[in-house]
Amino acid sequence: MSDSVPEAEAEAVTEAVAEAEPSYDPAAPAPLNVDRTPSGNADVDAQLGRLADADHLATDGHVEVYEDVHRGLRDALTALDARPGPPAPPSSYDRRS
């Protein structure tokens, strides 16, 4: 008695298993479709738009995009702090002696 399966039967089983497997791959990259509301600041909006790049990457590629966006947002905030503010109000007292 033989324990082997005839070749034709083995191929039929393999084809049936392949057809039974779903074509949807839950591990495949998929867009999150998160709405991004414009902030009004061009630098910030550009960084938020960059987040869409992560939609087409596997999960292990998200970290690089998120770090890049974080760096860009931090630079945008730093640039806001570096801008000169309004001029100081004039002094209300006379400096004559």
Long-range contacts (C-beta under 8 A, 24 or more apart in sequence): 27-58, 29-55, 29-56, 29-57, 29-58, 30-55, 31-55, 31-56, 41-76, 43-72, 43-75, 43-76, 43-79, 44-73, 44-76, 46-72, 47-72, 47-73, 47-76
